[in-house]
């Protein structure tokens, strides 16, 4: 069994995982805002319900 001392520091694999998760979250938010901005810029007419 591996024994590690907890000294408040992360090893290299923990930094890689942490940076990957942060990149995914920031990238996802940026993509979401980009999609929202481009959707708001479309010049489409209002969709009206079909008359029966």
Jmol script that loads the backbone (N, CA, C; Angstrom):
load data "model"
ATOM      1  N   UNK A   1       0.835  -1.178   0.000  1.00  0.00           N
ATOM      2  CA  UNK A   1       0.000   0.000   0.000  1.00  0.00           C
ATOM      3  C   UNK A   1       0.878   1.239   0.000  1.00  0.00           C
ATOM      4  N   UNK A   2       0.527   2.203  -0.847  1.00  0.00           N
ATOM      5  CA  UNK A   2       1.319   3.422  -0.928  1.00  0.00           C
ATOM      6  C   UNK A   2       0.939   4.378   0.185  1.00  0.00           C
ATOM      7  N   UNK A   3       1.932   4.914   0.813  1.00  0.00           N
ATOM      8  CA  UNK A   3       1.684   5.911   1.847  1.00  0.00           C
ATOM      9  C   UNK A   3       2.184   7.252   1.327  1.00  0.00           C
ATOM     10  N   UNK A   4       1.305   8.233   1.366  1.00  0.00           N
ATOM     11  CA  UNK A   4       1.685   9.570   0.911  1.00  0.00           C
ATOM     12  C   UNK A   4       1.459  10.545   2.040  1.00  0.00           C
ATOM     13  N   UNK A   5       2.354  11.466   2.165  1.00  0.00           N
ATOM     14  CA  UNK A   5       2.151  12.513   3.166  1.00  0.00           C
ATOM     15  C   UNK A   5       1.320  13.623   2.532  1.00  0.00           C
ATOM     16  N   UNK A   6       0.391  14.121   3.278  1.00  0.00           N
ATOM     17  CA  UNK A   6      -0.454  15.208   2.794  1.00  0.00           C
ATOM     18  C   UNK A   6       0.198  16.516   3.222  1.00  0.00           C
ATOM     19  N   UNK A   7       0.794  17.188   2.271  1.00  0.00           N
ATOM     20  CA  UNK A   7       1.484  18.427   2.585  1.00  0.00           C
ATOM     21  C   UNK A   7       0.870  19.619   1.863  1.00  0.00           C
ATOM     22  N   UNK A   8      -0.356  19.459   1.344  1.00  0.00           N
ATOM     23  CA  UNK A   8      -1.030  20.586   0.713  1.00  0.00           C
ATOM     24  C   UNK A   8      -0.600  20.858  -0.710  1.00  0.00           C
ATOM     25  N   UNK A   9       0.074  19.926  -1.341  1.00  0.00           N
ATOM     26  CA  UNK A   9       0.530  20.133  -2.711  1.00  0.00           C
ATOM     27  C   UNK A   9       0.027  19.005  -3.591  1.00  0.00           C
ATOM     28  N   UNK A  10      -0.197  19.319  -4.867  1.00  0.00           N
ATOM     29  CA  UNK A  10      -0.673  18.334  -5.825  1.00  0.00           C
ATOM     30  C   UNK A  10       0.503  17.778  -6.622  1.00  0.00           C
ATOM     31  N   UNK A  11       0.420  16.510  -6.982  1.00  0.00           N
ATOM     32  CA  UNK A  11       1.447  15.958  -7.846  1.00  0.00           C
ATOM     33  C   UNK A  11       1.103  16.257  -9.302  1.00  0.00           C
ATOM     34  N   UNK A  12       1.936  15.848 -10.208  1.00  0.00           N
ATOM     35  CA  UNK A  12       1.778  16.245 -11.615  1.00  0.00           C
ATOM     36  C   UNK A  12       0.511  15.671 -12.239  1.00  0.00           C
ATOM     37  N   UNK A  13       0.160  14.433 -11.913  1.00  0.00           N
ATOM     38  CA  UNK A  13      -1.052  13.863 -12.499  1.00  0.00           C
ATOM     39  C   UNK A  13      -2.302  14.591 -11.996  1.00  0.00           C
ATOM     40  N   UNK A  14      -2.297  15.040 -10.750  1.00  0.00           N
ATOM     41  CA  UNK A  14      -3.439  15.796 -10.228  1.00  0.00           C
ATOM     42  C   UNK A  14      -3.560  17.144 -10.932  1.00  0.00           C
ATOM     43  N   UNK A  15      -2.445  17.776 -11.223  1.00  0.00           N
ATOM     44  CA  UNK A  15      -2.487  19.051 -11.960  1.00  0.00           C
ATOM     45  C   UNK A  15      -3.031  18.851 -13.371  1.00  0.00           C
ATOM     46  N   UNK A  16      -2.671  17.739 -13.999  1.00  0.00           N
ATOM     47  CA  UNK A  16      -3.155  17.459 -15.357  1.00  0.00           C
ATOM     48  C   UNK A  16      -4.663  17.261 -15.341  1.00  0.00           C
ATOM     49  N   UNK A  17      -5.164  16.491 -14.382  1.00  0.00           N
ATOM     50  CA  UNK A  17      -6.601  16.256 -14.280  1.00  0.00           C
ATOM     51  C   UNK A  17      -7.334  17.553 -13.960  1.00  0.00           C
ATOM     52  N   UNK A  18      -6.818  18.312 -13.013  1.00  0.00           N
ATOM     53  CA  UNK A  18      -7.442  19.578 -12.628  1.00  0.00           C
ATOM     54  C   UNK A  18      -7.479  20.554 -13.794  1.00  0.00           C
ATOM     55  N   UNK A  19      -6.393  20.686 -14.532  1.00  0.00           N
ATOM     56  CA  UNK A  19      -6.371  21.611 -15.667  1.00  0.00           C
ATOM     57  C   UNK A  19      -7.288  21.129 -16.786  1.00  0.00           C
ATOM     58  N   UNK A  20      -7.399  19.821 -16.964  1.00  0.00           N
ATOM     59  CA  UNK A  20      -8.308  19.288 -17.986  1.00  0.00           C
ATOM     60  C   UNK A  20      -9.758  19.604 -17.645  1.00  0.00           C
ATOM     61  N   UNK A  21     -10.138  19.415 -16.400  1.00  0.00           N
ATOM     62  CA  UNK A  21     -11.507  19.699 -15.978  1.00  0.00           C
ATOM     63  C   UNK A  21     -11.813  21.189 -16.116  1.00  0.00           C
ATOM     64  N   UNK A  22     -10.888  22.034 -15.709  1.00  0.00           N
ATOM     65  CA  UNK A  22     -11.097  23.483 -15.837  1.00  0.00           C
ATOM     66  C   UNK A  22     -11.217  23.874 -17.298  1.00  0.00           C
ATOM     67  N   UNK A  23     -10.388  23.280 -18.167  1.00  0.00           N
ATOM     68  CA  UNK A  23     -10.458  23.572 -19.598  1.00  0.00           C
ATOM     69  C   UNK A  23     -11.804  23.150 -20.179  1.00  0.00           C
ATOM     70  N   UNK A  24     -12.304  21.991 -19.765  1.00  0.00           N
ATOM     71  CA  UNK A  24     -13.600  21.518 -20.266  1.00  0.00           C
ATOM     72  C   UNK A  24     -14.718  22.460 -19.820  1.00  0.00           C
ATOM     73  N   UNK A  25     -14.689  22.889 -18.560  1.00  0.00           N
ATOM     74  CA  UNK A  25     -15.738  23.780 -18.056  1.00  0.00           C
ATOM     75  C   UNK A  25     -15.680  25.134 -18.746  1.00  0.00           C
ATOM     76  N   UNK A  26     -14.505  25.727 -18.836  1.00  0.00           N
ATOM     77  CA  UNK A  26     -14.369  27.040 -19.470  1.00  0.00           C
ATOM     78  C   UNK A  26     -14.685  26.948 -20.960  1.00  0.00           C
ATOM     79  N   UNK A  27     -14.215  25.902 -21.617  1.00  0.00           N
ATOM     80  CA  UNK A  27     -14.507  25.716 -23.037  1.00  0.00           C
ATOM     81  C   UNK A  27     -15.989  25.507 -23.292  1.00  0.00           C
ATOM     82  N   UNK A  28     -16.648  24.758 -22.434  1.00  0.00           N
ATOM     83  CA  UNK A  28     -18.085  24.539 -22.575  1.00  0.00           C
ATOM     84  C   UNK A  28     -18.882  25.822 -22.387  1.00  0.00           C
ATOM     85  N   UNK A  29     -18.505  26.613 -21.402  1.00  0.00           N
ATOM     86  CA  UNK A  29     -19.189  27.893 -21.195  1.00  0.00           C
ATOM     87  C   UNK A  29     -18.955  28.846 -22.367  1.00  0.00           C
ATOM     88  N   UNK A  30     -17.735  28.876 -22.878  1.00  0.00           N
ATOM     89  CA  UNK A  30     -17.438  29.740 -24.021  1.00  0.00           C
ATOM     90  C   UNK A  30     -18.242  29.301 -25.241  1.00  0.00           C
ATOM     91  N   UNK A  31     -18.337  27.995 -25.481  1.00  0.00           N
ATOM     92  CA  UNK A  31     -19.117  27.481 -26.607  1.00  0.00           C
ATOM     93  C   UNK A  31     -20.592  27.837 -26.440  1.00  0.00           C
ATOM     94  N   UNK A  32     -21.093  27.718 -25.214  1.00  0.00           N
ATOM     95  CA  UNK A  32     -22.497  28.019 -24.941  1.00  0.00           C
ATOM     96  C   UNK A  32     -22.789  29.499 -25.200  1.00  0.00           C
ATOM     97  N   UNK A  33     -21.932  30.384 -24.719  1.00  0.00           N
ATOM     98  CA  UNK A  33     -22.131  31.809 -24.954  1.00  0.00           C
ATOM     99  C   UNK A  33     -22.005  32.152 -26.437  1.00  0.00           C
ATOM    100  N   UNK A  34     -21.076  31.489 -27.136  1.00  0.00           N
ATOM    101  CA  UNK A  34     -20.925  31.718 -28.570  1.00  0.00           C
ATOM    102  C   UNK A  34     -22.194  31.328 -29.311  1.00  0.00           C
ATOM    103  N   UNK A  35     -22.751  30.164 -28.965  1.00  0.00           N
ATOM    104  CA  UNK A  35     -23.994  29.721 -29.611  1.00  0.00           C
ATOM    105  C   UNK A  35     -25.149  30.680 -29.312  1.00  0.00           C
ATOM    106  N   UNK A  36     -25.214  31.187 -28.086  1.00  0.00           N
ATOM    107  CA  UNK A  36     -26.287  32.112 -27.715  1.00  0.00           C
ATOM    108  C   UNK A  36     -26.152  33.437 -28.464  1.00  0.00           C
ATOM    109  N   UNK A  37     -24.934  33.922 -28.616  1.00  0.00           N
ATOM    110  CA  UNK A  37     -24.723  35.191 -29.319  1.00  0.00           C
ATOM    111  C   UNK A  37     -25.024  35.042 -30.804  1.00  0.00           C
ATOM    112  N   UNK A  38     -24.573  33.952 -31.420  1.00  0.00           N
ATOM    113  CA  UNK A  38     -24.833  33.768 -32.845  1.00  0.00           C
ATOM    114  C   UNK A  38     -26.306  33.502 -33.112  1.00  0.00           C
ATOM    115  N   UNK A  39     -27.000  32.853 -32.181  1.00  0.00           N
ATOM    116  CA  UNK A  39     -28.432  32.613 -32.362  1.00  0.00           C
ATOM    117  C   UNK A  39     -29.204  33.925 -32.251  1.00  0.00           C
ATOM    118  N   UNK A  40     -28.740  34.833 -31.422  1.00  0.00           N
ATOM    119  CA  UNK A  40     -29.409  36.118 -31.256  1.00  0.00           C
ATOM    120  C   UNK A  40     -29.193  37.053 -32.427  1.00  0.00           C
ATOM    121  N   UNK A  41     -28.189  36.799 -33.250  1.00  0.00           N
ATOM    122  CA  UNK A  41     -27.876  37.668 -34.379  1.00  0.00           C
ATOM    123  C   UNK A  41     -28.592  37.267 -35.660  1.00  0.00           C
ATOM    124  N   UNK A  42     -29.228  36.117 -35.672  1.00  0.00           N
ATOM    125  CA  UNK A  42     -29.916  35.670 -36.885  1.00  0.00           C
ATOM    126  C   UNK A  42     -31.108  36.571 -37.168  1.00  0.00           C
ATOM    127  N   UNK A  43     -31.254  36.955 -38.406  1.00  0.00           N
ATOM    128  CA  UNK A  43     -32.342  37.830 -38.833  1.00  0.00           C
ATOM    129  C   UNK A  43     -33.487  36.980 -39.384  1.00  0.00           C
ATOM    130  N   UNK A  44     -34.150  36.261 -38.536  1.00  0.00           N
ATOM    131  CA  UNK A  44     -35.273  35.443 -38.973  1.00  0.00           C
ATOM    132  C   UNK A  44     -36.567  36.106 -38.547  1.00  0.00           C
ATOM    133  N   UNK A  45     -37.589  35.881 -39.332  1.00  0.00           N
ATOM    134  CA  UNK A  45     -38.882  36.440 -38.975  1.00  0.00           C
ATOM    135  C   UNK A  45     -39.534  35.599 -37.885  1.00  0.00           C
ATOM    136  N   UNK A  46     -40.483  36.189 -37.210  1.00  0.00           N
ATOM    137  CA  UNK A  46     -41.166  35.483 -36.140  1.00  0.00           C
ATOM    138  C   UNK A  46     -41.997  34.347 -36.710  1.00  0.00           C
ATOM    139  N   UNK A  47     -41.917  33.211 -36.077  1.00  0.00           N
ATOM    140  CA  UNK A  47     -42.673  32.058 -36.555  1.00  0.00           C
ATOM    141  C   UNK A  47     -44.092  32.138 -36.004  1.00  0.00           C
ATOM    142  N   UNK A  48     -45.047  32.201 -36.913  1.00  0.00           N
ATOM    143  CA  UNK A  48     -46.434  32.301 -36.519  1.00  0.00           C
ATOM    144  C   UNK A  48     -47.113  30.936 -36.589  1.00  0.00           C
ATOM    145  N   UNK A  49     -48.089  30.688 -35.751  1.00  0.00           N
ATOM    146  CA  UNK A  49     -48.785  29.398 -35.809  1.00  0.00           C
ATOM    147  C   UNK A  49     -49.593  29.278 -37.097  1.00  0.00           C
ATOM    148  N   UNK A  50     -49.699  28.069 -37.586  1.00  0.00           N
ATOM    149  CA  UNK A  50     -50.479  27.830 -38.802  1.00  0.00           C
ATOM    150  C   UNK A  50     -51.979  27.993 -38.508  1.00  0.00           C
ATOM    151  N   UNK A  51     -52.672  28.600 -39.452  1.00  0.00           N
ATOM    152  CA  UNK A  51     -54.127  28.746 -39.281  1.00  0.00           C
ATOM    153  C   UNK A  51     -54.804  27.509 -39.846  1.00  0.00           C
ATOM    154  N   UNK A  52     -55.794  27.035 -39.121  1.00  0.00           N
ATOM    155  CA  UNK A  52     -56.515  25.827 -39.554  1.00  0.00           C
ATOM    156  C   UNK A  52     -57.844  26.208 -40.141  1.00  0.00           C
TER     157      UNK A  52
END
end "model"
wireframe off; spacefill off
backbone 0.3
color backbone group
